[in-house]
Amino acid sequence: MKTTPLRLFLVPGLLFVSVFGLLTSADAVAQRLVLENAHLVDVAAGEISEPRSLEVHSGWIVDPGDHPPDQRIDVQGAFVIPGLAEMHAHVPPMRDEQRVQDVLDLFLAHGITTIRGMLGEPDHLVLRRELALGDRRGPRLITSGPSLNGNSVADASQARVMVRRQHEAGYDFLKLHPGLRPDTFQAIVEAADALGMPYGGHVSLAVGIERALAARQATIDHLDGYADGLVPADHPARQREPALFGFNLGDAFDLDRVGTWAERTAAAGVWNVPTQTLIENLALADADALLARPAMRYVDAATREQWAVRVRQMQQSQPRESLARFVEVRRALIRALHEAGAGLLLGADAPQIMNVPGDAVHHELELLVAAGLSPTEALATGTVHVARFLDQTAHGCLAPGCVADLVVLQADPLADISNVRRIDGVMRAGQWFDRERLDAMLEEIAARANPEGPD
């Protein structure tokens, strides 16, 4: 996408108080902007400041300058948090550019300023650059390449070739999908480690959680692989072919094994992206209630129906008691991983079954709290934990020297995690999106998804 003047993104009839609307996005970011009367939320410390000013210049939070700012925004006592990350996102193929932009806008409008794309393609490297330069509106993108799986990786030799090619192409990490054998997984590990390239995603059944932890896989997503490890070796369920993420093993889980796997994960230094909202959507949630969520207005009718079919099929495949046990033990595992010091990262797997981009992250935060984390601890999974995982200390913070990715909230998120939904504005690398502008973006997405209006 070529560089687009910021004014083309503005909605006719809306009055903006700064010169931003007359500048390119790159020029707008270079302006000096001050948020006044803001409660700054220090997620790492779990503390909130008295009302104060936060100054931004050239996409960075800076010390107050001697020159008057180009724009002052009085947030009237609102709460400011670092921008959130969706660490298991999916960016659509670039052949549908409008769909891509809609997904990016949905993330941004819900306070997501970083996304980790879990199924990349060559054009996503171009997209990553456009987002970094401010030539396209949206969160920053961290992207894998095409996935390494049982179909794409035939043998160890091909595994090494794919790792090298994706590394040289410039992808940020390798995405692992199911179907890998122990020998192909080992070849990926050796080649990736030699090149210093992270790898994460699924744990193939033949590989197993033991090998994934031994390899120090960067992330395990969906808590994949743990289900098999939670079933005792002599249990008859060992004879079953595990379903997706072990959905059919819930009745065989041994809760006493949860703590052991959590400690082993912490010792290995492996991070987890639970995507618990995806699991609970599939296992227990009422499909009609999911479809009634306000964010479903951004999803077309055909997709909503496909999602409902998948939910009903999954829930009909297993006894409800077994699915409830499956969810209960997964929540216990999330809590145990946190208590053991094993890193947790915020991710919902959106857009995916009943997970609308951006909105799903807020459901994920609520489920992390339901699993036993405090609101502060849940927020950390999408802010300070992400900065630590990526070894990027300029993210997930609000001090001078931090990248100006932030979200302005109407209420205290440490008192109630649902307050993270109450967004007044979002800043991405110094570019400000107020509530009116975010609403205009969302209305356009809803109109494209359902041109005939709500069902």
KABEL-V122626 format. One record per pair of residues at least 4 apart in sequence whose ideal C-beta (glycine too) atoms are under 8 Angstrom apart, sorted by the first residue. I is the first residue (numbers start at 1). J is the second residue. If there is no record, write none. Layout:
i->[I;I]
j->[J;J]
//
This chain:
i->[1;1;1;1;2;3;3;3;3;3;4;4;4;4;4;5;5;5;6;6;6;6;6;6;6;6;7;7;7;9;9;10;10;10;10;11;11;11;14;14;14;16;16;16;17;18;18;18;18;19;19;19;19;20;20;20;20;23;23;23;24;25;25;25;25;25;26;26;26;27;28;28;28;29;29;29;29;29;29;30;30;30;31;31;31;31;31;32;32;32;32;32;32;32;32;33;33;33;33;33;33;33;33;33;33;34;34;34;34;34;34;34;34;35;35;35;35;35;35;35;35;36;36;36;36;36;37;37;37;37;37;37;37;37;38;38;38;38;38;38;38;38;38;38;38;39;39;39;39;39;39;39;39;39;40;40;40;40;40;40;41;41;41;41;41;41;41;41;41;41;41;42;42;42;42;42;43;43;43;43;43;43;43;43;44;44;44;44;46;46;46;48;48;48;51;53;54;54;54;54;55;55;55;55;55;55;56;56;56;56;56;56;57;57;57;58;59;59;59;59;59;60;60;60;60;60;60;61;61;61;61;61;61;61;62;63;65;71;73;73;73;75;75;75;75;78;78;78;78;79;79;79;79;79;79;79;80;80;80;80;80;81;81;81;81;81;81;81;81;81;82;82;82;82;82;82;82;82;82;82;83;83;83;83;83;83;83;83;83;83;83;83;84;84;84;84;84;84;84;84;84;84;84;85;85;85;85;85;85;85;85;85;85;86;86;86;86;86;86;86;86;86;86;86;86;86;86;86;87;87;87;87;87;87;87;87;88;88;88;88;88;88;88;88;88;89;89;89;89;89;89;89;89;89;90;90;90;90;90;90;90;91;91;91;91;91;91;91;91;91;91;91;92;92;92;92;92;93;93;93;94;94;94;94;94;94;96;97;98;98;99;100;100;101;101;101;101;102;102;102;102;102;103;103;103;104;104;104;104;104;104;105;105;105;105;105;105;106;106;106;106;106;106;106;106;107;107;107;107;107;107;108;108;108;108;108;108;108;108;108;108;108;109;109;109;109;109;109;109;110;110;110;110;110;110;110;111;111;111;111;111;111;112;112;112;112;113;113;113;113;113;113;113;113;113;114;114;114;114;114;114;115;115;115;115;116;116;116;117;117;117;117;117;118;118;118;118;118;119;119;119;119;120;120;120;120;120;120;120;120;121;121;122;122;123;124;124;124;125;125;125;125;125;126;127;127;127;127;128;128;128;128;128;129;129;130;130;131;131;131;131;131;131;132;132;134;134;138;139;140;140;140;142;142;142;143;143;144;144;144;144;144;144;144;145;145;145;145;145;146;146;146;147;147;147;147;147;148;148;148;148;148;148;148;148;148;148;148;148;149;149;149;149;149;149;150;150;150;150;150;150;151;152;152;153;153;153;153;153;153;154;154;155;155;155;156;156;156;156;156;157;157;158;158;159;159;159;159;159;160;160;160;160;160;161;162;162;163;163;163;163;163;163;163;163;164;164;164;165;166;166;166;167;167;167;167;172;173;173;173;173;173;174;174;174;174;174;174;175;175;175;176;176;176;176;176;176;176;176;176;176;177;177;177;178;178;178;179;180;180;180;180;180;180;181;181;181;181;182;182;182;182;183;184;185;185;185;185;185;186;186;186;187;188;188;189;189;189;190;191;192;192;192;198;199;199;200;200;200;200;200;200;200;201;201;201;201;202;202;202;202;203;203;203;203;203;203;203;203;204;205;205;207;207;207;208;208;208;208;209;209;209;209;209;209;209;210;210;211;212;212;212;212;213;213;213;213;213;214;216;216;216;217;218;218;219;219;219;219;219;219;220;220;220;220;220;220;220;220;221;221;221;221;221;222;222;222;222;222;222;222;223;223;223;223;223;223;223;223;223;224;225;226;226;226;226;227;227;227;227;227;227;227;228;228;228;229;229;230;230;230;230;230;230;230;230;230;230;231;231;231;231;231;231;231;232;232;232;232;233;234;235;235;236;237;237;237;240;240;242;242;242;243;243;243;243;243;244;245;246;246;247;247;247;247;247;247;247;248;248;248;249;249;250;250;250;250;250;250;250;250;251;251;251;251;253;253;253;253;255;255;256;257;258;258;258;258;258;259;259;259;260;261;261;261;262;262;262;262;262;262;262;263;263;264;265;265;265;265;265;266;266;266;266;269;270;270;271;271;271;271;271;271;272;272;272;272;272;272;273;273;273;273;274;274;274;274;274;274;274;275;275;275;275;275;276;276;276;276;276;276;276;276;277;277;277;277;277;277;277;277;278;278;278;278;278;278;278;278;279;279;279;279;280;280;280;280;281;281;281;281;281;281;282;282;282;282;282;283;283;283;283;283;283;284;284;284;284;284;285;285;285;285;286;287;287;287;287;287;287;288;288;289;290;290;290;290;290;291;291;291;291;291;292;293;293;295;295;295;295;296;296;297;297;297;297;298;298;298;298;298;298;299;299;299;299;299;299;300;300;300;301;301;301;302;303;304;305;306;307;307;307;308;309;310;310;311;311;311;312;313;314;315;315;318;318;318;319;320;321;322;323;324;325;326;327;328;329;330;331;331;331;331;331;332;332;333;334;334;334;334;334;334;335;335;335;335;336;337;337;338;338;338;338;338;343;343;343;344;344;344;344;345;345;345;345;345;346;346;346;346;346;346;346;346;346;347;347;348;348;348;348;348;348;349;349;350;350;350;350;350;350;350;351;351;351;352;355;355;355;356;358;359;360;361;361;362;362;362;362;363;364;365;365;365;365;365;365;366;366;366;367;368;368;368;368;368;369;369;369;369;369;373;373;373;374;375;375;375;375;375;375;376;376;377;378;378;379;379;379;379;379;380;380;381;381;382;383;383;383;383;384;384;384;385;385;386;386;386;387;387;387;387;387;387;387;388;390;392;393;394;394;394;395;395;395;396;397;398;398;403;404;404;404;405;405;405;406;406;407;407;407;407;407;408;408;408;408;408;409;409;409;409;409;409;410;410;410;410;411;411;411;411;412;412;413;413;413;415;418;423;423;424;424;425;425;425;425;425;426;426;426;427;427;427;428;433;433;433;434;435;436;437;438;439;440;441;442;443;444;445;446;447;450;450]
j->[97;130;135;136;135;24;25;26;133;135;8;9;25;135;136;23;24;25;10;20;21;23;24;25;28;431;21;22;23;137;437;14;16;21;437;436;437;440;436;437;440;20;21;434;71;31;33;70;71;23;31;70;71;28;31;71;432;27;28;31;28;29;134;135;137;431;30;133;134;31;430;431;432;58;59;134;429;430;431;57;58;430;57;69;70;71;430;55;56;57;65;67;69;70;71;55;56;57;69;70;71;72;73;430;432;53;54;55;56;69;71;72;73;53;54;55;56;73;75;80;408;53;72;73;74;75;51;52;53;74;75;76;77;78;49;51;52;53;54;75;77;78;79;80;408;48;49;50;51;77;78;79;80;412;48;49;52;54;80;398;47;48;49;79;80;81;82;379;398;413;414;46;47;48;49;398;81;82;376;379;380;383;384;396;380;384;396;397;374;376;414;79;412;414;77;64;61;80;398;406;61;62;63;64;65;69;60;61;62;404;427;430;62;65;430;430;403;404;429;430;431;400;401;402;403;404;430;398;399;400;401;402;403;404;400;400;69;432;425;432;434;80;408;424;425;408;409;410;424;408;409;410;411;412;413;419;398;406;407;408;409;111;379;383;398;406;407;409;413;420;383;384;395;396;397;398;402;405;406;407;111;112;113;114;139;383;405;406;407;426;427;428;110;111;112;113;114;346;361;382;383;407;420;112;113;114;115;116;345;346;382;383;386;107;112;114;115;116;139;346;347;348;350;357;358;360;361;382;116;219;273;345;346;347;382;386;116;118;221;222;273;275;347;348;349;107;115;116;117;118;347;349;350;357;117;118;119;349;350;351;352;100;103;104;115;117;119;120;124;127;141;143;96;99;100;103;351;100;121;123;100;121;123;124;126;127;100;101;102;448;103;104;127;105;136;137;138;106;298;445;448;449;107;351;357;108;131;136;137;138;139;109;137;138;441;442;445;110;298;356;357;358;359;442;445;112;115;138;139;357;358;112;113;137;138;139;358;426;428;433;438;441;358;423;426;433;438;441;442;357;358;359;361;362;421;423;358;361;407;420;423;426;139;357;358;361;139;140;405;406;407;426;427;428;429;139;140;142;386;395;405;139;140;141;142;142;143;347;124;141;142;143;144;144;175;201;221;349;144;146;147;175;124;125;143;144;145;146;171;175;145;146;126;169;127;128;141;143;129;143;169;170;171;130;131;136;141;143;132;140;141;142;143;133;135;135;136;135;136;138;139;140;141;140;141;429;431;428;428;405;428;429;172;173;390;171;172;166;171;172;173;174;175;201;166;169;171;174;175;152;166;175;152;175;176;177;201;152;153;159;162;163;174;175;176;177;180;188;199;153;176;177;178;179;180;177;178;179;180;181;204;179;162;177;158;159;162;180;184;188;158;184;159;183;184;160;183;184;186;187;161;187;162;184;163;184;187;188;191;164;187;188;190;191;165;166;188;167;174;187;188;191;192;195;197;168;191;195;169;171;174;197;171;192;195;197;198;197;198;199;200;218;188;192;197;198;199;200;199;200;201;180;185;188;199;200;201;202;203;204;217;201;202;204;202;204;205;204;184;185;188;204;206;207;185;204;206;207;186;206;207;211;187;188;189;204;207;211;215;190;211;215;191;192;199;193;199;215;194;195;197;198;199;218;217;218;217;218;219;220;221;271;273;219;220;221;224;221;222;224;225;207;208;209;212;217;220;224;225;208;228;242;211;212;225;212;225;228;229;213;220;225;226;228;229;261;214;229;215;217;220;225;270;217;264;265;268;270;268;268;269;270;270;270;271;270;271;272;273;345;389;224;225;226;265;270;271;272;273;272;273;275;347;349;245;273;274;275;278;279;349;227;245;272;274;275;279;330;333;334;245;229;230;246;261;333;231;242;245;246;249;253;326;242;246;249;257;261;246;249;252;253;254;257;258;261;329;333;235;237;238;249;252;253;254;238;252;254;257;238;238;252;254;252;249;251;252;248;249;246;248;249;247;248;249;317;318;314;279;250;326;282;283;314;317;318;323;326;317;318;322;253;326;318;322;323;324;325;326;327;329;319;321;322;325;257;325;326;329;329;332;260;261;262;329;332;333;336;263;336;340;264;265;333;336;266;333;336;337;339;340;342;267;340;268;270;272;337;340;342;337;340;341;342;343;342;343;342;343;344;345;385;389;334;337;342;343;344;345;344;345;346;347;279;330;334;344;347;364;368;279;347;348;349;364;280;330;331;334;364;367;368;371;281;348;349;355;360;363;364;367;282;348;349;352;353;354;355;360;283;326;327;330;284;285;327;367;285;290;311;353;354;355;310;311;314;315;353;314;315;323;324;326;327;315;320;323;324;327;289;290;311;354;290;291;307;308;311;312;354;292;308;293;296;307;308;311;354;296;304;307;308;354;296;356;359;299;356;358;359;304;356;446;449;450;454;356;359;442;445;446;449;303;304;307;351;356;449;304;449;450;305;450;455;306;307;308;309;310;311;353;354;312;313;314;353;315;353;354;316;317;318;320;323;322;323;326;323;324;325;326;327;328;329;330;331;332;333;334;335;367;370;371;372;336;371;337;338;344;368;371;372;373;339;371;372;373;340;342;344;342;344;372;373;377;385;388;389;368;373;381;385;381;382;385;386;389;361;364;365;368;378;381;382;385;386;361;364;352;355;360;361;363;364;355;360;355;356;357;358;359;360;361;355;356;357;360;359;360;363;360;362;363;364;365;382;366;418;420;421;367;368;369;378;379;382;417;420;370;417;418;371;373;377;378;381;417;373;374;375;378;417;377;378;381;378;379;413;414;415;416;417;380;414;381;382;417;383;413;414;417;420;384;385;385;386;386;387;395;396;397;388;396;397;389;396;390;395;396;391;392;393;394;395;396;397;396;395;396;397;401;402;403;402;403;405;402;402;402;406;429;427;429;430;427;428;429;426;427;420;423;425;426;427;423;424;425;426;427;413;419;420;422;423;424;419;422;423;424;415;416;419;422;416;419;417;419;420;419;422;435;438;434;435;432;433;434;435;438;432;433;438;431;432;433;433;437;438;441;438;439;440;441;442;443;444;445;446;447;448;449;450;451;454;455]
//
